[in-house]
Amino acid sequence: MPTYTIETTYRVPVYRQRTYDAATPAEACRQAIEDDDWSNDKLDDECAGETYVTGIWLGADAAYSGAAVAVPSHFDATIQRKAAHFEVLFGLLKIVVADQAAQRRTDAYWLARANAAVAKAEAIIEGARDPDEPVAPPRPVHILAQLQEDRVRDQITAITETDPEFASLTPNAVSDDDVHAACLSVAANIDLSEEVGAAEFRAALAALRAAKQAKGG
């Protein structure tokens, strides 16, 4: 049976009580927040927070030295789980609201994401583990170009016939391994972000025009 080292944590509120002169309650609160003097602080042991897991390591007495193990989601701090999930819910809500405002149907992909987010939120409230992520079909990917080694070979022939720099070489002097290595290097280092971005923009415009035409616009 495996042995694990578990680090658990709980937080105890630290508070102070101090008097401030201010024109409004908001100004007094601002002074209190900006006050760095905690010389009269007190611990509120009666309001200690929940105990949660902050680390797992394989082996005995292996904290921060053994192999780390992922903490199951339902053993994390509830407040932290809520905070981390808020941004996800907010982002999905903006998408759905924007679709409603535009009177268009929300894409099935985003609806699936929203349903999964709701299920996770319910799990957080219940103190249960996160639901398994739904396996959504990948969105289609379209290949814009291919770097073909036989066409590179054709270019080598044309270059050796016209470029004086390589006049001393024949196409046969370049091995297939040379061509393959060169193609791998170019594919790994070339930056086509502008070309891809332009293609994506043109596709977006084409889709918008098609949708507009379908509505009789």
Buried (B, 14 or more C-beta within 10 A) or exposed (E): EEEEBEEEEEEEEEEEEEEEEEEEEEEBEEEBEEEEEEEEEEEEEEEEEEEBBBBBBEEEEBEEEBEEBEBEBBBBBBEEBEEEBEEBBEEBEEBEEEBEEEEEEBEEEBBBBBEBBEBBBEBBEEEEBBBEEEEEEEEEEEEEEEEEEEEBEEEBEEBBEEEEEBEEEEBEEBEEEEBEEBBEEEEEEEEEEEEEEEBEEEEEEEEEEEEEEEEEE
